Structure formats: structure tokens, C-alpha cells
Amino acid sequence: MAGKPKLHYFDARGRMEAIRWLLAAAGVEFEEKLLESSEDLDKLRHDGSLVFQQVPMVEIDGMKLVQTRAILNYIATKYDLYGKDMKERALIDMYTEGVADLSEMILLLPLCPPDQKNVKLTLIRERTTNRYLPAFEKVLKSHGQDYLVGNKLSKADIHLVELLYYVEELDSSLLANFPLLKGLKTRVSNLPAVKKFLQPGSQRKPPGTEKTLEQARRIFKF
Ligand SMILES: N[C@@H](CCC(=O)N[C@@H](CS)C(=O)NCC(=O)O)C(=O)O
């Protein structure tokens, strides 16, 4: 029997968190090898484990996979979270990319110079309430089903719900006018595997701090 997937990243959400969420939602146990220094990263680079010299890297089914989207797509395919046909998959990809665009803005916010932070934050709020959340609310309203695509849980729902948690951390009032999204968040959060992941003590990572940023700078040398 194949062992547990092994996740290589540092002790933060970053680009690995969506992978943690997806595995957890699929009910898959995983191990983490946390990078603590730039030497740890160099070691992976030198032993040929990182195709593009970058993490996230996931050891799974005898492969060492890099590139976040490729990893997510593999997991989603393996655990039947990627639709039943090409059309469903296209929709799932489309919604996933929308989630990724807003998630990336939120992910990169801590790297923003202090004097530009407020402008960035205003832009994130504006895009959240006027572009992304209305779009997803409209999708749910258009078909009246419980999940975004094919009336069945897919990676798109899991990525969206993860994003909704981050939006709520920024400002919980941003979700106020989106009842169907709040419903989706509750529904997905109550799935037993997700519920477990949302409990304290799980492998879900907390919001980043100054210390997280310092550690990232140390490991990735930026
Ligand atoms: N397109 C890649 C980007 C990966 C990436 O930028 N990884 C960062 C850490 S979050 C890294 O390894 N940086 C070191 C470097 O680029 O040399 C992905 O989505 O996985």
C-alpha cells in the first residue's frame, strides 16, 4: 500500500495550504517535512527533488511533484473531485482560476511595502465584493444546487471555501451580502473530513505573522 503523501514546504500557509485543504477534504492523511532554513531548501535542490528549484513539492505515489496547480489537479483527479467529464472539468478549472486570482492577491499582501498596504487592501475589498464573490454567488443561484459544478463536491468548492475563510479573516462583513456562499461555506465545513481539518490541532496553518514573513525571507532569500 502506498504511504502517506509527504509535503515539503515551510511552516506556513503560502502556496501549500490549498494542497493541505484538498488532501484533508478528500480524507487523506499526509505528513509534512517542514523546511527550517535555506540549507534545507538547498538540500532538496541539490538532490534533484525540485524540478524548478521551488517548493511546494509533494511526494505522492512514487513521484516528486512540484507546481501547485499540477499537484492540486493530480489529487483532485485521484480522489474524484474533478468533475465527470470535460465540460465539468472546464468549469471547475475556470472557477478554480478565479479563486486563485483573488487568493494570490491575499497571499501576497504581507509582502506589500507598508506605504502601499492600504491601497492594496482597498483593492482586495473592492475585487472581493464587486467581482469575485458576486460571480460565485451568481453561479450557485443560477442552478440552485449545493455545489458549484455538477451538484457534487469538487476541488472548486474546496478552494472557494478556503478562500472564504481568508476573506472572513480580512473582514467578516465582506460576506454579508452573499447568502448562498455562506451556505456553501457551512455545508463544506460540515463535511466530516473538513470539520476535522477545521478543529484546533489539525495540520491547517494559522494566519501568517511577522515571524512567518521573516522565516520566508530567510529560507527563500528575498
Ligand atoms: N509556480 C510555482 C511557484 C512556486 C514558488 O514560487 N515557490 C516559492 C516558495 S512559495 C519558492 O520556492 N521560491 C524560491 C525560488 O523561486 O527560488 C507553484 O505554483 O508552485
The ligand as an SDF file (V2000), in Angstrom:
LIG
                    3D

 20 19  0  0  0  0  0  0  0  0999 V2000
    4.5580   28.2660   -9.9650 N   0  0  0  0  0  0  0  0  0  0  0  0
    5.0810   27.7030   -8.7500 C   0  0  0  0  0  0  0  0  0  0  0  0
    5.6970   28.8000   -7.9060 C   0  0  0  0  0  0  0  0  0  0  0  0
    6.4040   28.2270   -6.7100 C   0  0  0  0  0  0  0  0  0  0  0  0
    7.1150   29.2830   -5.8750 C   0  0  0  0  0  0  0  0  0  0  0  0
    7.1750   30.4650   -6.2320 O   0  0  0  0  0  0  0  0  0  0  0  0
    7.6800   28.8110   -4.7580 N   0  0  0  0  0  0  0  0  0  0  0  0
    8.4450   29.6550   -3.8760 C   0  0  0  0  0  0  0  0  0  0  0  0
    8.0140   29.4440   -2.4360 C   0  0  0  0  0  0  0  0  0  0  0  0
    6.3190   29.8310   -2.2120 S   0  0  0  0  0  0  0  0  0  0  0  0
    9.9000   29.2370   -3.9870 C   0  0  0  0  0  0  0  0  0  0  0  0
   10.2190   28.0700   -3.9340 O   0  0  0  0  0  0  0  0  0  0  0  0
   10.7930   30.2240   -4.1450 N   0  0  0  0  0  0  0  0  0  0  0  0
   12.1940   30.0090   -4.2860 C   0  0  0  0  0  0  0  0  0  0  0  0
   12.6480   30.2460   -5.6920 C   0  0  0  0  0  0  0  0  0  0  0  0
   11.8480   30.6070   -6.5670 O   0  0  0  0  0  0  0  0  0  0  0  0
   13.8430   30.0660   -5.9170 O   0  0  0  0  0  0  0  0  0  0  0  0
    3.9690   26.9760   -7.9940 C   0  0  0  0  0  0  0  0  0  0  0  0
    2.8080   27.3750   -8.1210 O   0  0  0  0  0  0  0  0  0  0  0  0
    4.2460   26.0050   -7.2860 O   0  0  0  0  0  0  0  0  0  0  0  0
  1  2  1  0
  2  3  1  0
  2 18  1  0
  3  4  1  0
  4  5  1  0
  5  6  2  0
  5  7  1  0
  7  8  1  0
  8  9  1  0
  8 11  1  0
  9 10  1  0
 11 12  2  0
 11 13  1  0
 13 14  1  0
 14 15  1  0
 15 16  2  0
 15 17  1  0
 18 19  2  0
 18 20  1  0
M  END
$$$$
